[in-house]
Amino acid sequence: MIRFKLPDDLFDDPSDNLPDGWSRMVPDIAERRVVIVIGSGVSRHSSGSGGKRPPLWKEFLEQAIGECSDINDADRDIIKDAISKGDYLHACEWLKKELDSRWTSFLRDMFQKPKYEISDLHKAIHALDSRIVFSLNFDDIYERYVRHEERGTCTIKNYYDDDVEEFLRGSGRYIVKVHGSLDSVSKLIFTQKDYSQARVENSKFYQAFDAALLNYTFIFIGCGISDPDISLILENQKFLYQEQNPHFFITSKGMSSYHKHSLRENRNLKVLEYDPIDDDHIGLVNALNLLNKEVEYRRYDVEKYIQAK
C-alpha cells in the first residue's frame, strides 16, 4: 500500500518565526476563503532581457515623458508636476494623448517585450493555493506561471468579460485581471477617463467585487494604496458594514502609524509589515514562504495526525 508522506519538517510549528500579526491570515488562507490581490510590486521582482524590470507606475510615466519629443516645455512641466503630486491618472491621460498611435507599442515595449521571467515571489504567492487571485497588473507574468503549474486548468477573466462573476460561484481557480491586459490595450484601465467609464459600462464586475469583499478576506501584496477603484470600493464597504472583519495590506516596514490608522479606519485594511532585508525585498519572499508553511501545517491538521500515531 502506498502511503502519503508528509514533509519531514511539517511538525515544526513555524508560527514563532512569522512577522508580527501574520498568523491572523492563516485560518482563511488554509480554508481558501481569501482573494489575493497582486500589484506592480509583485511584477517588480521579475527581470527580463538586459536585467530590465517591469516599471512601477511613476517610473512608467517618467519614461513616457521621454517618448514625447514633440511636446512643448510648458506642457511637459504640467505633466511632471502632476506626477510629482501623485496625480498619476491625469498625467497618464495626457501622456496617452501625446503618444497617440504610439501608445500601444510603448505599453508593449514596457510590459511585454522584455520577456520577464517568473520570480520567487510569484512562486511563493502561488504556493498559498488561493482559489481566486486578482491581478492589478497589465503583464501576464503570474498567469503564465500558474497556467504552467496548473496545466491550463486556471481560468483567466478580465473585468469586462460578460461572465466575469463566475469566480464567485465557480469551483475552479481564477485569476481576474482587474484593469485588463495587453491582449486588449483599448480596454486597459489606466487613465481617469478609463476608471470612470469602466465603473459605468462594467458595473457587473464591480458588483461582483463588492460581493467578494463581503465573503472573502482580501490580502493585498505588492499594491499601492492609491488605486481609485479599490479605494472607493473599500471605503464604501467599510462604512456600509461596520462589523466586517478586516482585510490585510502587506507592506515593508516603515509606514507611519497615522497611515496605518487611516487605512484601518477608512478602508478596513489591517497593515502587516515585513523586513525587506535588501533592495530586492527578499524579506517578503521569506515571510510568504514561512506563511505557506504555517498554512500547510494547519491544512494537514497536524495535531490530529500526531494523536493518531
N, C-alpha and C positions, 0 to 999 in steps of 0.2 A: 504494500500500500504506500502511495506517495504522500508524504506529509508536507504541509506548507511550513516552510522555515522562516521564522521571524528574524529580523535583523539582530545581530549579536548585541548591539548596544541599545536596543529598543527599551530595555528596562532601566536605563539610566535617565531618570526624570530630568529633562533639560530646562525646566521652568526657572530654576535659580539663575540661569545664565541669560535669560531674555532681558531686553531693556525694560525699564520700569513701565508697567501698565500693559505691556503687550499680551500678557496671558488673558486679558479680558476678551481678546478676539478669538481665542481658541475654540470655545464651545460652538459658536456659529460657523466657523470655518470647518470644523470637524463634521458638523451635521449638514454642510453645504447649504447654509442659509445666508450666504454672503454674495454680494456683487463686488468684484474687484474692479476698480477704475484705474486705468493706467494713463499717464500723461507723457509729455515730452521728456520729462526727466528719466523715464524708463528707456526710451529710444536713445537717449544721450549716451547710454552705456555701450551702444553698438559702435563699431567702426567699419569704414568701408575702404575703397581704394585710396591709397595715399594717406591712410590714417585719418581720413575725414570722418567727422561725427555729425549726426543729424543736428541741425541748429535748433536752439530754443527760439521762442517767438521773437524776442528782442533782437537776437542775432540775425534771424531771418530778415527782419525789416531793415536792419542796418545794411545787410548785403544787398537788399533790393534797391536801396537808395543808390548804391554804386552802379547799378544797372541802368539808372535813369540819366543817361548822358545829355538828354535834351532839356532837362528841367532847369528853370532859372533859379538863381540863388535865393530869391525871396521865398519861392515855393518849397525849395529844399529845406530852408530853415524852419518853415512851418511844420513840415513832416518830422524833422529832427526834434523839434520842440514837443510835438505830440508823443513821440517815442520816449523822450526823457521824462515826461509826466505820466507815463504808463497808459496813455490813451492809444493802445495798440490797434483797436478796432478801426478808428478813423484813419490812423496812419496807414493801415493795410488797405483800406478802401481807396485812399488817394494814390497809393503806390500801384494798386491794380489798374487804376485809371491811366496812370502814366505809362505803365508797361504794355497795356493794351493787348495786342496779339501775341506779345512775348510772354505773357503771364503764365500760360500753361507750361511752356518749355522751361521757364525759370523754376516753377514749382517742382517739376520732374528732375531738373538738374540738382536741386537741393535735397529732395527727399527720396529719390528713386535711383537715379543714375549711378551714384557711388557704390551700389550693391552692398548695402550694410549687412554685416554678419550678425548672427544671433549672439547675445551676451549671456553671461552667467546670471544676470538679473532676470532676463526673460525665462530662463530655466527655473529659477527659484520661484517665480510667480506661478508658472505652470504647475510646479510640484505641489502647490497648495490645493490643486484639484478642485477649483471652484467651477460650478456648472455654468456660471454667467460671468463674462468679463466685458466691461465697457471700455472701449478704447477712444481716447480723445485725439489720437494721432492720425495723420494722413498716410503715413508709411504702412507697410504691411509686414514689418519685421516679426512681430509677435504672431500674427496669423500664419505666416509661413512655417514657423517653428511648430505651432500647435497642430496644424494640418498634417505635418510630417509625423509628429509623435502620436497623434490620434488616428493616423492612417485615413485621413479625409473625412472622419466622422463628425467633426465640429462644424456647425453651421455659422456662416458669416452673414450678418444682417446690417444694413445701413438704415439710418434714421428715416430715410424716405421710402423704404420698401413698404408695399401695401400690407404685408403680413408681418411687419416688424414686431408686433406684440406677441408673436409666437414664443419668444423667450420666456414669457411669464408662465405659460402652462405646458410648454413642451418638456419632454423628459430628457432630451439630449443636452449637449453642450453648445453654448452660443458665445460668439464674440460679436458685440454690437458696436458698429462704428458711429459714434455719436455725432461726429462732424463730417462724415462721409469719407471717401477715399480717392486716391489719384486715378482710379478707374473711371471716375466721372468728375472731372475737375469743375465742370459748370455747377455741380451740386455741393461743392465744398462749402462748409460754413466757416468763413474766415473774416468777414467784414461786418460792420454794423448793420448794413442792409441785409446781409445773409442771415444774421441772427433773427432780425425782425420778421423777415419773410418766412423763415423755417417755422417759427412759432405759430404762424397763421396757417400755412399750407400743409404742415406736417404735425398738426395738433394731436393726432392719434399717438404718435411716438411719445410726446410729452405727457400724455395721459398715462401711457404705459410706464414711463419713467416715474411718475408720481406713485403709481401702484407698487412699483418695485421698491421704492423708498419706504413704503408702509410695511412691506412684507419681508424685506431682506435688510441685513446690515451692510452698508456700503463701506468699503475700505479704499481710500484714495492713496495711490502710490505714484510718486513722480509727477504730481499735479501741482499747478499753481492755485492760488486762492482767488483769482480774478476772472475766471471763466464766467461770462454773463449769464448764460443759460443755467448752469449748475448753481450759481449763486442764487438766482431768483427762485429756482425750484426748492432749494434747501431752505431758504428763508420763508417761503410760503408754508412749507411743511412744518417748520419749527413753530410758527405762530398759530397754525391750524390745529396741531396735535401736540399739546403741551407735555403730555406724559410719555412721549415716544422715547425709546432708548436711543442713545447717541450713535452716530456713525463715527468712523475713525479716519483721521488725516495723518498720514505718516510723513515726517519731515526730519531733516537733520537738526542737531542741537543748535540752539541759538535764537529761536523765536521768542520774542518778548512775552511776558506774562499778560500784557494788555491785548496783544493779538490773539493769544490763546483764549482769553476770556471772551473776546468778541466773537470768535469762531464758535464757541460753545453756546453763547447767549443768542446769537443771531442766526446760526446755521446748524446748530445741534451737532457740531463736529468736535469730537474729543481728540486733541493733538497727542500723538505718540511720537517720541523722538528717538533717534539713534545717533551713535557716534560715527561720523563719516569715515574716520581713520585717515583717509587720504583724499586727494583731489578727485579721484575716480569713484569715491563713495563706496569702497569695498565693504564698509561697515554695514551698509544697507543689505547687501547680498548675504553677509554673515548673519545678520539678525533674522532675515527671512528664512535662511536655512535652519536656524535654531527654532524659529516659529513652526516650520514644517515638521520638525522632529517632534515637537510637543503635540502638534495636531495628530500626527500618526500615533503617538503614544496614547492619545485619547481614543482614536478610532479603533485601535486594536483592543481597547478595554483591558489594559494590562492587568489590572487588579484581579479581575475575574479569571484571567488566564493563569495567574500565579496561584490563586487559591485552588484552582482545579488540578494543579500539578501534584 
